[in-house]
Amino acid sequence: MRYHSDPAERLNKKQIAKYATKFLKNNSIINLGIGIPSLCAQYITDPTILLHAENGVYGFNKFANEKNINPDYMDAGGNFLETNKNMVFFDSVESFNLIRGGHIDTTILGAFQVSKNGDIANWMIPKRGIGSIGGAMDLCANTKNVIVTMEHTTKLNEPKIVEKCEFPLTAVNCVNKIVTDVGVFEINYNSIILKECAPGWDVLSIQNITGVKVKCDKKIVFMDIDNV
C-alpha cells in the first residue's frame, strides 16, 4: 500500500511478519496472535524456537498445508498445524498456567493502537461496539518480551502509534518493540525510538504519520527485508 504523501512503498503484511522473526531468540517459546503475527510462523526457520497457543498446544513450528490438514490440530487463531514429535497438547487451564507463570519468552501481537509508554489496545474499536479481549491480556501482562506487528496507520492514514490510547486498553506498559510497514521502533523510558526505516523512508516522513514525537537511534539503518 502507498498513500500519495508516502516517499516509497510500505511493506506488505508478509514482509512485516518475516522481519519480526529476526528479533526472536533461539531456544525460546513464542506465542503468536492472530492476523499479521500468525504469518510469522511460516518464516521461523530455527528448530529451537517453539510455538505456544492459548487453546493448549505447545511445540509446533509450522502451519499445515492443504494436503495434510487435520481439523483436530489447530491453534487459537484457527490455523491448522503441522504435527511433529515435540508437540504437546493440554487443556486451556494448563495453557494459561504457562502464560501466567511467565514461561512464554516472547509474544507477537497485533494492535489498533500503541502508546509511547507501551500501552496496547488491540481488542475493540468503540465505533464497532464488539470485541473480545481473549488471552492477549494475560500474554501482555506476563510475557517477558512483547512485540507488536501492525500497519503504521489506519486505512484513513491515521496514526496507530499515539501519545495515549483512545481505545479500550488490553494492558499497560508492556510493549517493548513495534514492527510496522515503515519502520522498527523500541519503547524505552516512555519514548518511541526509531531504530530502522523501511527502504525509501526517512525520519521526517515517518514522523509525519506518527501520533507522538519520535526519537531517533544514533545509528538508524534501513530494514534489510531481503536478508532476514
Secondary structure, 3 states (H helix, E strand, C coil): CCCCCCCCCCCCHHHHHHHHHHHCCCCCEEEECCCHHHHHHHHCCCCCCEEEECCCEEEECCECCCCCCCCCCECCCCCEECCCCCCEECCHHHHHHHHHCCCCCEEEECCCEEECCCCEECCECCCCCCECCCCHHHHHHHCCEEEEECCCECCCCCECEECCCCCCCCECCCCCEEECCCEEEEEECCEEEEEEECCCCCHHHHHCCCECCEEEEEEEEECCCCCC
